[in-house]
Amino acid sequence: MNGNIFSPEYMLSNAIALLLLGIAFLRPFTAKVILSVIFVAAAIVNGITAIYHPQAYLYYADVAALPVYERFILGYFSTHTTLIVFSIAFLQLAAGVFMTRRGLTGTMALAGSATFLLAIAPLGAGSAFPCSVLLAVSCIVLIFAKEQNKLSLVSKIKNRQAFSVKHIRQYH
């Protein structure tokens, strides 16, 4: 593995993933929003990179922890990089958009995200390992979290407005 696991980016990614895991237990909806932003941002970056600099993804062969990943990247993936990465970006975007939803849609988005994050873990330093595993565990925690919409900013604003109206009516 040639990746620099002591780079600031690597350390920051893992610190954020660890923090997000804690948030997933304490404030599930907040964690879902943060994960959603991460996935949408990753989709945008991957989509743009897939179109303009697809060769950048071949670097992951050098840092892959498993030889099968290295062979795949240097083989089939190297001749179909734009199509594969653009497809991944589309699914990242869908997951990011739908993971904050309740019910089956949100659960499927989180389950797909966890599966994806575990699938890229063997890229080693290329996936900032163990960052991707920590994020996958966060997704799994969120699937089983109880009240996932409890801390919605919209509901807080509505409650504050309702309180203000009641308060004004009481004293006027």
PyMOL commands that set and color helices and strands:
alter all, ss='L'
color gray80, all
select helices_A, chain A and resi 8-26+28-52+54-63+67-79+81-98+103-127+131-144+153-171
alter helices_A, ss='H'
color red, helices_A
deselect
rebuild
show_as cartoon
